[in-house]
Amino acid sequence: MEDTFSTYHPIVNFAFFVVVLVIGMFVNHPVILGISFIAAVVYSFVLLGWRKSVKMNLVFSLPVMLITMLINPMFNHYGVTILFYLRNGNPMTLESMIYGVVMAVTLVSIIIWFSCYTKIMTSDKFIYLFGRIIPGLSLIFSMVLRFVPKFIAQIKVISNGQKCVGRDLSNGNIFKRAKHGITILSIMITWALENAIETADSMKARGYGLRGRTAFSLYRFDRRDAVVMSVMTVLLVGFIIGTVNGCTYVLYNPRIKINGIMPLTPGSFLTYFAYAALCFLPVIIDGLEELKWRRLRSEI
């Protein structure tokens, strides 16, 4: 079965990712970061499958996480808990190392969430939401989002065509390979520019961006969209109330101070629960739809 959350109204999809990304970028509480990271990995697994998800999370995300974890304590030496000194005399502090881990988890979580965003928020959804408000910018943004997959697909076509005439990157010595690579790159740039011009002319011929222009759309905000939007609003309000009351307060400099863990108060628990339910909402929707589908199949 396909992802059920992607079939909801674009405003529901967009609102979910905006909330999750904003909270993930600006709230550095370790529990919140852990929830965000786990939810992003799980939803990436649901959308991409375990092979692509593992490939992206291990091959790409782990090196980024390790580099970020190492760079921060090497160049930032704030904190009062000194673990050891480097050869140049700079101290390596516990606070800077912990904050390096926090930055790494934040960065990887945002990257994974954005990979899920590009899978759910297609260009037609984005144009539907912002085509009338910012027509030019929305068109450019939608073209940028779909440019990478189209670029990868087109370069495979061009490479296969060049291989048939003996001008692939695997033919000839190093100089001929470089020449063949430049030729393929030149063809790709020409194709990209022509494609952008054709898209702009096509949208202009259709009256895109003109005042009073109507557009066909399959999106309708129905009852299930209203229910999910209401649930998201309630969970977000609960999280905001907990944040205002200091349940997600954290300090890494000069000493580490984390609220809501030791001891775990009822307010902190409700705050974490609200955020976890919000992050896992698409997975919960997919799970409920899968259970419904299996029940209907068993009744046949």
Secondary structure, DSSP 8 states (H G I E B T S, - for coil): ---SGGGS-HHHHHHHHHHHHHHHHH---HHHHHHHHHHHHHHHHHHHHHHHHHIIIIIIIHHHHHHHHHHHHHH---SS-EEEE-TTS-EEEHHHHHHHHHHHHHHHHHHHHHHHHHHHS-HHHHHHHHTTTSHHHHHHHHHHHHHHHHHHHHHHHHHHHHHHTT-STTSSSHHHHHHHHHHHHHHHHHHHHHHHHHHHHHHHHTTTT-TT----------HHHHHHHHHHHHHHHHHHHHHHTTTT-EE-SSS-EESSSSS--HHHHHHHHHHHHHHTHHHHHHHHHHHHHHHHHHT-
